[in-house]
Amino acid sequence: SFYENITVNNTSDSSDYYYPKMEVKANIFGGFLEIINESDKSRVFGISNLQPMEELIIDNGLQTITNTTYVNRISALEGYGYKWFRYVPNANYLTIRGNIDYLAFINTFPKKIS
C-alpha cells in the first residue's frame, strides 16, 4: 500500500479550480486510490475496485475515466460520491494513499498572454 504527502502549486492565472489529467497504475493487488486535498476543505477523490495492474487515464476536466482497453470506469467513483479531483489556486497539500504502483498528474496550468 502506498502513502505519501505532497504539495502541488497551482500556478494558473485563474482564481477558479483547475481539473488536471492523471495516469494511475494499480499494484499487483488492485484495490483503491484516494487523494485528499487538504487545501480544498479535505475534499476526497477516490477510486475503488481497481483491478490488479490496471492502468487508468483520468481526465477530471472532461469527467472521463478509461482504462488502457478503453473501458469506461466512472462507476469506480461511486463509493466516493463521484467527486472529481481538482486543485484550488496556489498551494495544494495532498495526501495520497492506495494500492498503486504509479500516479502522474498532467498539469497544464492556464496563463494569460498579453
C-alpha positions as CSV (number, residue, x, y, z in Angstrom):
1,S,0.0,0.0,0.0
2,F,1.2,3.5,-0.9
3,Y,1.0,6.6,1.4
4,E,2.6,10.0,0.7
5,N,2.0,13.7,1.4
6,I,2.9,16.1,-1.4
7,T,2.4,19.7,-2.3
8,V,1.4,20.9,-5.8
9,N,1.4,24.6,-6.6
10,N,-1.3,25.7,-9.0
11,T,0.4,28.4,-10.9
12,S,-2.6,29.2,-13.1
13,D,-3.6,32.9,-13.5
14,S,-7.2,31.8,-12.9
15,S,-8.8,32.2,-9.5
16,D,-11.0,29.2,-10.3
17,Y,-10.5,25.4,-9.7
18,Y,-8.2,23.5,-12.1
19,Y,-9.0,19.9,-13.0
20,P,-5.9,18.0,-14.1
21,K,-5.5,14.8,-16.1
22,M,-4.0,11.9,-14.3
23,E,-2.5,8.5,-15.1
24,V,-2.7,5.7,-12.5
25,K,-1.4,2.1,-12.4
26,A,-2.7,-0.2,-9.7
27,N,-0.3,-2.6,-8.0
28,I,-0.5,-6.4,-8.1
29,F,-3.2,-6.5,-5.5
30,G,-5.6,-3.8,-7.0
31,G,-8.0,-2.1,-4.7
32,F,-8.3,1.6,-4.3
33,L,-6.8,5.1,-4.6
34,E,-7.6,8.1,-2.5
35,I,-6.3,11.7,-2.9
36,I,-7.3,14.1,-0.1
37,N,-6.8,17.7,-0.9
38,E,-6.3,19.3,2.5
39,S,-6.3,22.8,0.8
40,D,-9.8,22.1,-0.6
41,K,-11.6,21.5,2.7
42,S,-10.2,18.0,2.8
43,R,-12.1,17.0,-0.4
44,V,-11.6,13.3,-1.3
45,F,-11.2,12.0,-4.8
46,G,-11.4,8.2,-4.7
47,I,-11.5,5.2,-7.0
48,S,-12.5,1.7,-5.8
49,N,-12.4,-1.7,-7.4
50,L,-9.1,-1.2,-9.2
51,Q,-8.1,-4.5,-10.9
52,P,-4.6,-5.8,-10.3
53,M,-2.1,-3.9,-12.5
54,E,-5.0,-1.9,-14.1
55,E,-3.9,1.3,-15.8
56,L,-6.3,4.3,-15.9
57,I,-6.4,7.6,-17.7
58,I,-8.4,10.2,-15.8
59,D,-9.5,13.5,-17.3
60,N,-11.0,15.4,-14.4
61,G,-11.9,18.4,-16.6
62,L,-13.8,16.2,-19.1
63,Q,-15.0,13.9,-16.3
64,T,-13.8,10.7,-18.0
65,I,-12.0,7.6,-16.7
66,T,-10.9,4.9,-19.1
67,N,-8.5,2.0,-18.7
68,T,-6.0,1.0,-21.3
69,T,-8.6,-1.1,-23.1
70,Y,-10.9,1.9,-23.3
71,V,-13.5,0.6,-20.9
72,N,-15.4,3.3,-19.1
73,R,-14.6,3.2,-15.4
74,I,-16.7,6.1,-14.0
75,S,-18.6,3.6,-11.8
76,A,-15.3,3.2,-9.8
77,L,-16.1,6.7,-8.3
78,E,-19.4,5.6,-6.9
79,G,-18.3,4.9,-3.3
80,Y,-16.7,8.3,-3.1
81,G,-19.7,10.4,-4.3
82,Y,-18.4,11.0,-7.9
83,K,-16.2,13.9,-6.8
84,W,-13.6,14.8,-9.5
85,F,-10.1,15.8,-8.4
86,R,-9.3,19.4,-8.6
87,Y,-6.7,22.0,-7.4
88,V,-7.5,25.2,-5.6
89,P,-5.4,28.3,-6.6
90,N,-1.9,28.3,-5.2
91,A,-0.6,25.6,-2.9
92,N,-2.5,22.2,-2.7
93,Y,-1.5,19.9,0.2
94,L,-2.3,16.4,-0.9
95,T,-2.4,13.1,0.9
96,I,-2.2,10.1,-1.5
97,R,-2.9,6.6,-0.4
98,G,-3.9,3.3,-2.0
99,N,-2.8,0.2,-3.9
100,I,-0.9,1.8,-6.7
101,D,2.5,1.5,-8.4
102,Y,2.3,4.8,-10.3
103,L,0.4,8.1,-10.2
104,A,1.1,11.0,-12.5
105,F,-0.6,14.4,-12.6
106,I,-0.5,16.1,-16.0
107,N,-0.7,19.8,-15.2
108,T,-1.1,22.5,-17.9
109,F,-1.9,25.5,-15.8
110,P,-3.6,28.2,-17.9
111,K,-1.7,31.5,-18.2
112,K,-2.8,34.8,-19.7
113,I,-0.6,36.0,-22.5
114,S,-0.7,39.7,-23.2
